[in-house]
Amino acid sequence: METIPHYINGTRVTDAERFGPVFNPATGEQEKQVVLASAARTEEAIAAARAALPAWRATSLAKRTTIFFKVREILNQRKSELAAVLTSEHGKVLSDAEGEIARGLENIDFATGLSHMLKGERSEQVSSGIDVHSVRQPVGVVACITPFNFPAMVPLWMIGSALACGNTVLLKPSEKDPSAAVFIAEAFTEAGLPPGVLNVVQGDKETVDVLLEHPDVKAVSFVGSTPVAQSIYKRAAEHGKRVQALGGAKNHMVVLPDADLDMAADAAVSAAYGSAGERCMAVSVLVAVGNIADDLVKAISTRMADLAIGPGTDPASQMGPLITAEHRDRVASYVAGAEAEGATLVVDGRSQQFDSNGFFIGVSLVDHVKPGMKVYDDEIFGPVLSVVRVDTYSDAVRLVNDNEFGNGTAIFTRDGGAARQFEFDVEAGMVGVNVPIPVPVGTFSFGGWKNSLFGDTHMYGPDSIRFYTRGKVVTTRWPDPSTSVIDLGFPQVD
Ligand code: NAD
């Protein structure tokens, strides 16, 4: 059986005391195993990153930029190969996997502009003969801990800017789909990144605990579920590290009565069921305002019947399996409980049969959902769309704002004034206007509000430069030029 290694100091390491299973979700078979780092192995990786830091932070911006251009080229050339790796461990369809890589590469594009991003500021003559300038310097060794659902994109969100700023990195990917991280790290090596600058340490909680407490780790970037994000935020901060921890979500799509019905229905289907709903920006609650609800529910359920669910490797599939059997069963339990809670099951995804032992489930649509029902309150992270019916725009905004999460939200309307008001009123970090999944392009930053983000900087884009660097301000005075041994022609006259 293939063993997925660590990648430490430019070398694959397969020697381990502990291993975790890696399944192919489309077959339900364990096809690989991954090494899980002990405390000693994690410390070895931290030491490699620490040792590589002085030379990397001294590497010229020009040389760093060349590496980013090169890695971009390599990953673009090999994107089908990487997409196949993603599909074999995550299950998502190949087109989604390629889309994830393209979105991740936006962060490498951003990193190629690092010499612009790292420019400091300067004020001349703030007082007589005194100038002040600021520089941004790397924080040191950075730990990047990533979730299963975007095994290429989320690591690229973090490592592009972290490395560009002159830090060295320990990437701890999800143990459920760990190969992509090694693939990306090896592409960086091929592009000329020196050994030890980007290390992949495979593992679980035991590994993360070491990263959170080790004095040589100076910053932690985390993306995952809210309970883990919250505990990582607290523990890393307790140990004196700067931390950004992005958590879970429950994204609402508000549809006003004047919306384009077909546009809204198409958007709801792709945003709720794409990637089997395992996206932190997936739409999981449709808020139907006024009299549009019946038509919208009908338009969505009609489209659901045409969704092709199957192995991600089959070009005909539009949706693949879930990540594990346990997760599929958990998703099914929310559908099972919805009716007992008083909701209406319009489409029951559990009834769809699959000719496979893979972790498949059909898509579900639940109507007449209300806050207080588990199907509404919990992050399900699967292909289940809940419909909440409200009377007015104000009711819709109140519902969104009362929710504990504030990752993304969207409004569908033809009314520019209503959309503008929504942008003003709504409490979420990312807002779409007739765009169901408003993931910002790589030149902006990504992040939610409320329980979707712990910390004060968002991820990638301009915020990442602030997070991965420390500011330093230098105040300078030189001896009076009239006393110089070089004839400066002082005092100057015009
Ligand atoms: P998870 O929280 O279970 O795991 C995330 C990472 O933390 C993994 O690397 C895992 O090994 C590690 N981990 C798990 N339990 C831990 C513990 N107790 N202590 C320390 N480390 C631990 O999340 P997941 O299931 O891999 O990913 C899905 C979740 O991620 C969903 O909640 C989703 O909304 C969220 N997510 C959020 C965003 C965002 O941008 N806000 C993006 C992607 C995913």
Residues whose N, C-alpha, C, O or C-beta is under 5 A from the ligand:
A	BS01	NAD	I145 T146 P147 F148 N149 K172 P173 S174 E175 G203 D204 K205 V208 V223 G224 S225 T226 V228 L246 G247 G248 A249 C280 S452
